[in-house]
Amino acid sequence: MDPMAQGPRRRTSRPSPPQAPPPPTPAFERAAALVRVIGSAADLEQWERMLTVLAVHSDGAGFERAQLMLWEPRTELLSARLPARGTDGSMPLGAALDRARIPQSTTMLADVGPLARAPSWSTAELAGPAAAAWHRGECAIAPAEVKGAWPGHPEVGAAPVRRGGRPFGIIVGEWPSIGEPGERLAALRAWASIAEASLAAFDHRREADHRGGHARALSELGRAIVSPLNLAELIHHAARLAVQGTAARGSALWLPSAKGTLRLEVTHGATGERERMGRALEPLAASVLASSKLRVIERAQDEMLLSPQAAAGIDSLVVLPLVAYGREVGVLAVYDRGLPAGERPVADPMSVQFLGSLGDVVALGLDQAARFEQLRKLEQRERELANQLRRQEGLAALGEAAGRIAQEACAPLASIRAFAHRLRGGLSEGDPHLEYLEIVLAEADRLERMLAEQRDRAAIEPTRMRLESLNGVVQEVLQKAGEGLVRRRIRLVKRLSPDVPALVIDVDRIRFVVGNILHNALEAVAIGGRIRVETRLTNQHAIVEVAHDGQHHPGDAMDDVFVPFANGRPHGSGVGLDVAQRVVHEHGGEIRVRSEGEWSTIIAFTVPVLHNQDRRRAGPERRQVGHDRRARFPTR
């Protein structure tokens, strides 16, 4: 088929290849170069100096004199910066900008007296081009007022300075003569564009520097947490890095005390000021700890928890709780004061974000330090328990050996007593050997008591628990010991508290414990001495305490009273007290010995009350009476 017979072919449009952007103009390249140079300023003051030099140079706005004014959020005024005046134009712009980097440079920046009649201005007082530049954000030119803010020259111009789309300041300058309005307006607009672009570049670079500083601070704090630093060094690092990371004036860190109040642990800042500011911020820190919420205060004067003196010394502050795993472990406050115009306050969102991350790391470090301290105490307790276990094992072995010795010594001791009695019966009253036989019999009796104690220890029966009055057991023991107390003229001080309830105890064993403690007190006290027996009730335990005023030598190990056959015991062997200690432990209590005031030795043991409560319940709380099964099938 003839292709022409199909009719004319429809032409399709093809997309044109992308065209290269037009090459930048020399004016654009020059403006970009100026943005790079001015935006690379080391700080905001250097940026101000270079931007002012650009305003008075012939290649810039061409002012003869110029004044840069920046907004001060703290005072809500436009603050006049260092004025500048132009030269004859012989110095190239690049060299002039390089000279402007040096503080107190005399080139173009000169103290020619403020162009305004005051170092700071309210925005409501602005007029003419300055008002247009600030309120409308426009570059403006007008003849100078004879009695206005900037008199003395034929023509005045002003241009806005914007930061992040918001008014940041204005430049006001004077020309020596009336010029072409279009050219001067274009120069002002070019200057304003360079000012805004260079300030954005400066902020972008500073933000990158700040974020890098934040990362370095968090990294340093992370290394400090896993290093062998103690808690004091860790919180000092945290306070210092909080100030360095936000370029703040000072910081303070509090930790909760055992009483639930805040304790100022560390401050960082100017000497002579940081401690005072830390104490002044404590009410605010306590409020943050109670609410567990971050507080960002942009105007310290508006905070009711700060005293007027403290608020006058602070511009803004951030107070954040240190929370780890849902538990408040401290409070960190960072504050600034007297910031230059344009500097980021500590309440800036980027600084607040950094402080939040820093606070989380510090809280984890504090929690880790607390857990490490608990672990250290547990390890120390474990070592103590291991030593105690080894000691108990040694005492158990000693008890077994003592039991065997007691069994073996019974027969020869009986023979010694029998032969001694026979010899004493054959001697007359005046025989000099009679005294020696009395000593032999007395020592044999003492050995028999010691062996009886050891037999009681070895053959102690299983526990038989029942509900019994602890005061009744103590009273029974005192009645049995009454004859010995009267014979030795010992004064007994008895204080049995009626608040001590009936307890589920092994009566025989507790009677043995009280009897042995009282027996050791009787052996230790001199004739005519004193013994105090007391019972009382605490929140969790019933306490039985036996004290005496017998002789106690300083330096004697009081815990040795529980060691059977301990060396240096002046009274008895201590076998009975060793058994008493074991009985008290089996009842879930503790036995302790101490010296206090006029009482040389006080032996006290406890019996827990909490575990006895369910056994002492009366009525349906303890046991539910079952239903009579016959009631389910009533008889007719």
Backbone hydrogen bonds, N-H to C=O, Kabsch-Sander energy under -0.5 kcal/mol:
donor,donor_aa,acceptor,acceptor_aa,energy
5,A,2,D,-1.7
6,Q,2,D,-0.5
6,Q,3,P,-1.0
7,G,4,M,-1.3
29,E,25,T,-2.5
30,R,26,P,-2.4
31,A,27,A,-2.4
32,A,28,F,-2.8
33,A,29,E,-2.3
34,L,30,R,-2.1
35,V,31,A,-2.2
36,R,32,A,-2.2
37,V,33,A,-2.3
38,I,34,L,-2.9
39,G,35,V,-2.4
40,S,36,R,-0.7
40,S,37,V,-0.7
41,A,38,I,-1.4
47,W,43,D,-1.8
48,E,44,L,-2.1
49,R,45,E,-2.1
50,M,46,Q,-2.3
51,L,47,W,-2.3
52,T,48,E,-2.3
53,V,49,R,-2.3
54,L,50,M,-2.1
55,A,51,L,-1.3
56,V,52,T,-1.4
57,H,53,V,-0.9
60,G,57,H,-1.5
61,A,54,L,-1.2
62,G,54,L,-0.5
62,G,57,H,-1.5
63,F,55,A,-2.4
64,E,174,E,-3.4
65,R,174,E,-1.1
66,A,84,A,-2.4
67,Q,172,V,-2.6
69,M,170,I,-2.9
70,L,79,S,-2.1
71,W,168,F,-2.7
72,E,77,L,-2.8
76,E,72,E,-2.5
77,L,72,E,-1.0
78,L,121,W,-3.4
79,S,70,L,-3.4
79,S,77,L,-0.7
80,A,119,P,-3.6
81,R,68,L,-3.1
84,A,66,A,-2.2
85,R,108,M,-3.0
86,G,64,E,-2.7
96,A,92,P,-2.1
97,L,93,L,-2.5
98,D,94,G,-2.1
99,R,95,A,-2.2
100,A,96,A,-1.6
101,R,97,L,-0.7
101,R,98,D,-0.8
102,I,99,R,-1.2
105,S,102,I,-1.1
108,M,106,T,-0.6
109,L,107,T,-2.0
110,A,83,P,-0.7
110,A,108,M,-0.8
112,V,110,A,-1.9
121,W,78,L,-2.5
125,E,122,S,-1.5
126,L,123,T,-0.8
130,A,127,A,-1.0
131,A,127,A,-0.5
132,A,128,G,-2.0
133,A,129,P,-2.6
134,W,130,A,-2.0
135,H,131,A,-2.8
136,R,131,A,-0.6
136,R,132,A,-1.3
137,G,132,A,-0.6
138,E,132,A,-1.5
140,A,158,A,-2.2
142,A,156,V,-2.5
144,A,154,P,-1.2
155,E,175,W,-1.0
156,V,142,A,-3.0
157,G,173,G,-2.1
158,A,140,A,-2.2
159,A,171,I,-1.9
161,V,169,G,-2.9
163,R,166,R,-3.1
166,R,163,R,-1.4
168,F,161,V,-3.0
169,G,161,V,-1.7
170,I,69,M,-2.5
171,I,159,A,-2.3
172,V,67,Q,-2.4
173,G,157,G,-2.6
174,E,65,R,-2.6
175,W,155,E,-2.5
184,R,180,E,-2.3
185,L,181,P,-2.5
186,A,182,G,-2.2
187,A,183,E,-2.3
188,L,184,R,-2.3
189,R,185,L,-2.3
190,A,186,A,-2.4
191,W,187,A,-2.4
192,A,188,L,-2.6
193,S,189,R,-2.4
194,I,190,A,-2.5
195,A,191,W,-2.7
196,E,192,A,-2.6
197,A,193,S,-2.7
198,S,194,I,-2.8
199,L,195,A,-2.1
200,A,196,E,-2.0
201,A,197,A,-2.3
202,F,198,S,-2.6
203,D,199,L,-2.7
204,H,200,A,-2.6
205,R,201,A,-2.5
206,R,202,F,-2.8
207,E,203,D,-2.9
208,A,204,H,-2.1
209,D,205,R,-2.5
210,H,206,R,-3.0
211,R,207,E,-2.9
212,G,208,A,-2.3
213,G,209,D,-2.6
214,H,210,H,-2.8
215,A,211,R,-2.6
216,R,212,G,-2.3
217,A,213,G,-2.5
218,L,214,H,-2.7
219,S,215,A,-2.3
220,E,216,R,-2.7
221,L,217,A,-2.4
222,G,218,L,-2.4
223,R,219,S,-2.2
224,A,220,E,-2.0
225,I,221,L,-1.9
226,V,222,G,-1.4
227,S,223,R,-0.6
229,L,224,A,-0.5
234,L,230,N,-1.9
235,I,231,L,-2.2
236,H,232,A,-1.6
237,H,233,E,-2.1
238,A,234,L,-2.1
239,A,235,I,-2.2
240,R,236,H,-2.1
241,L,237,H,-2.7
242,A,238,A,-2.0
243,V,239,A,-1.3
244,Q,240,R,-2.5
245,G,241,L,-2.7
246,T,242,A,-0.8
247,A,243,V,-0.9
248,A,243,V,-1.6
249,R,335,Y,-1.8
250,G,335,Y,-1.9
251,S,268,H,-2.5
252,A,333,A,-2.3
253,L,266,V,-2.5
254,W,331,V,-2.7
255,L,263,R,-2.2
257,S,261,T,-3.7
260,G,257,S,-1.5
263,R,255,L,-2.4
265,E,253,L,-2.2
265,E,263,R,-0.5
266,V,253,L,-1.5
268,H,251,S,-2.5
273,E,270,A,-1.8
274,R,270,A,-2.0
277,M,273,E,-2.6
278,G,274,R,-2.4
279,R,275,E,-2.2
280,A,276,R,-2.0
281,L,277,M,-1.9
282,E,279,R,-0.8
285,A,281,L,-2.2
286,A,282,E,-2.5
287,S,283,P,-1.8
288,V,284,L,-2.1
289,L,285,A,-2.3
290,A,286,A,-2.0
291,S,287,S,-2.1
292,S,288,V,-2.2
293,K,288,V,-0.8
295,R,319,V,-2.9
297,I,295,R,-0.6
297,I,317,L,-2.8
298,E,296,V,-0.6
300,A,315,D,-1.7
302,D,299,R,-1.4
303,E,300,A,-1.5
304,M,302,D,-0.6
306,L,303,E,-0.9
311,A,307,S,-2.8
312,A,308,P,-1.8
313,G,309,Q,-0.6
313,G,310,A,-0.9
314,I,311,A,-1.3
315,D,336,D,-2.7
316,S,336,D,-0.7
317,L,297,I,-2.4
318,V,334,V,-2.6
319,V,295,R,-2.7
320,L,332,L,-2.8
322,L,330,G,-3.2
323,V,321,P,-0.8
324,A,327,R,-2.5
327,R,324,A,-1.3
329,V,322,L,-3.4
330,G,322,L,-0.9
331,V,254,W,-2.0
332,L,320,L,-2.5
333,A,252,A,-2.7
334,V,318,V,-2.5
335,Y,250,G,-2.3
336,D,316,S,-2.1
343,E,340,P,-1.8
348,D,345,P,-1.7
352,V,348,D,-2.7
353,Q,349,P,-2.4
354,F,350,M,-2.0
355,L,351,S,-2.7
356,G,352,V,-2.2
357,S,353,Q,-2.0
358,L,354,F,-3.0
359,G,355,L,-2.9
360,D,356,G,-1.9
361,V,357,S,-2.1
362,V,358,L,-2.7
363,A,359,G,-2.7
364,L,360,D,-2.2
365,G,361,V,-2.2
366,L,362,V,-2.9
367,D,363,A,-2.7
368,Q,364,L,-2.7
369,A,365,G,-2.5
370,A,366,L,-2.5
371,R,367,D,-2.6
372,F,368,Q,-2.6
373,E,369,A,-2.2
374,Q,370,A,-2.3
375,L,371,R,-2.7
376,R,372,F,-2.6
377,K,373,E,-2.3
378,L,374,Q,-2.6
379,E,375,L,-2.7
380,Q,376,R,-2.4
381,R,377,K,-2.9
382,E,378,L,-2.7
383,R,379,E,-2.3
384,E,380,Q,-2.4
385,L,381,R,-2.8
386,A,382,E,-2.5
387,N,383,R,-2.6
388,Q,384,E,-2.7
389,L,385,L,-2.9
390,R,386,A,-2.5
391,R,387,N,-2.3
392,Q,388,Q,-2.9
393,E,389,L,-2.8
394,G,390,R,-2.2
395,L,391,R,-2.6
396,A,392,Q,-2.8
397,A,393,E,-2.4
398,L,394,G,-2.4
399,G,395,L,-2.8
400,E,396,A,-2.5
401,A,397,A,-2.4
402,A,398,L,-2.8
403,G,399,G,-2.6
404,R,400,E,-2.2
405,I,401,A,-2.6
406,A,402,A,-2.6
407,Q,403,G,-2.2
408,E,404,R,-2.5
409,A,405,I,-2.4
410,C,406,A,-0.9
411,A,407,Q,-0.6
413,L,409,A,-2.0
414,A,410,C,-2.1
415,S,411,A,-2.0
416,I,412,P,-2.4
417,R,413,L,-2.3
418,A,414,A,-2.3
419,F,415,S,-2.7
420,A,416,I,-2.1
421,H,417,R,-2.3
422,R,418,A,-2.0
423,L,419,F,-2.3
424,R,420,A,-2.3
425,G,421,H,-1.8
426,G,422,R,-1.0
426,G,423,L,-0.5
427,L,424,R,-1.0
431,D,428,S,-1.2
434,L,431,D,-1.4
437,L,433,H,-1.8
438,E,434,L,-1.9
439,I,435,E,-1.8
440,V,436,Y,-2.2
441,L,437,L,-2.6
442,A,438,E,-2.4
443,E,439,I,-2.5
444,A,440,V,-2.2
445,D,441,L,-2.3
446,R,442,A,-2.2
447,L,443,E,-2.5
448,E,444,A,-2.1
449,R,445,D,-2.1
450,M,446,R,-2.1
451,L,447,L,-2.5
452,A,448,E,-2.1
453,E,449,R,-2.3
454,Q,450,M,-2.0
455,R,451,L,-2.2
456,D,452,A,-2.4
457,R,453,E,-2.1
458,A,454,Q,-2.2
459,A,455,R,-2.3
460,I,457,R,-0.7
466,R,505,I,-2.2
468,E,503,L,-2.9
470,L,468,E,-0.5
470,L,501,P,-0.5
473,V,469,S,-1.6
474,V,470,L,-2.1
475,Q,471,N,-2.5
476,E,472,G,-2.1
477,V,473,V,-2.0
478,L,474,V,-2.2
479,Q,475,Q,-2.0
480,K,476,E,-1.7
481,A,477,V,-1.7
482,G,479,Q,-1.0
485,L,481,A,-1.8
486,V,482,G,-2.3
487,R,483,E,-2.6
488,R,484,G,-1.7
489,R,486,V,-1.1
490,I,485,L,-2.6
491,R,529,G,-2.7
492,L,490,I,-0.5
493,V,491,R,-0.5
493,V,531,I,-3.0
494,K,492,L,-0.6
495,R,533,V,-2.8
497,S,495,R,-0.7
497,S,535,T,-1.0
500,V,497,S,-1.1
503,L,468,E,-2.7
505,I,466,R,-2.4
505,I,503,L,-1.0
507,V,505,I,-0.9
510,I,506,D,-2.6
511,R,507,V,-2.7
512,F,508,D,-2.0
513,V,509,R,-2.4
514,V,510,I,-2.7
515,G,511,R,-2.5
516,N,512,F,-2.3
517,I,513,V,-2.3
518,L,514,V,-2.5
519,H,515,G,-2.5
520,N,516,N,-2.4
521,A,517,I,-1.8
522,L,518,L,-2.4
523,E,519,H,-1.9
524,A,520,N,-1.5
525,V,521,A,-2.2
528,G,488,R,-1.9
529,G,526,A,-2.0
531,I,491,R,-2.4
532,R,547,A,-3.0
533,V,493,V,-2.9
534,E,545,E,-2.7
535,T,495,R,-2.6
536,R,543,I,-1.8
538,T,541,H,-3.0
542,A,607,V,-2.7
543,I,536,R,-2.9
544,V,605,F,-2.6
545,E,534,E,-3.0
546,V,603,I,-2.8
547,A,532,R,-2.7
548,H,601,T,-2.0
549,D,530,R,-1.4
551,Q,524,A,-0.7
556,D,553,H,-1.8
558,M,556,D,-0.8
560,D,557,A,-1.2
561,V,558,M,-1.5
562,F,559,D,-1.6
563,V,560,D,-1.6
565,F,573,S,-2.2
566,A,563,V,-1.4
566,A,573,S,-0.7
569,R,566,A,-1.2
578,D,574,G,-1.7
579,V,575,V,-1.9
580,A,576,G,-2.3
581,Q,577,L,-2.3
582,R,578,D,-1.6
583,V,579,V,-2.4
584,V,580,A,-2.5
585,H,581,Q,-2.1
586,E,582,R,-1.9
587,H,583,V,-1.3
588,G,585,H,-1.6
589,G,584,V,-2.5
592,R,604,A,-3.0
594,R,602,I,-2.2
596,E,599,W,-2.1
599,W,596,E,-2.1
600,S,548,H,-0.8
600,S,598,E,-0.7
601,T,548,H,-1.6
602,I,594,R,-2.8
603,I,546,V,-2.9
604,A,592,R,-2.5
604,A,602,I,-0.5
605,F,544,V,-2.4
606,T,590,E,-2.2
607,V,542,A,-2.3
609,V,540,Q,-3.1
610,L,540,Q,-1.0
612,N,609,V,-1.5
613,Q,609,V,-0.6
613,Q,610,L,-1.1
616,R,612,N,-1.0
616,R,613,Q,-0.7
617,R,614,D,-0.6
621,E,618,A,-0.8
622,R,619,G,-1.1
623,R,619,G,-1.3
625,V,623,R,-0.5
629,R,627,H,-0.5
631,A,628,D,-1.2
632,R,628,D,-0.5
632,R,629,R,-1.0
633,F,630,R,-1.1
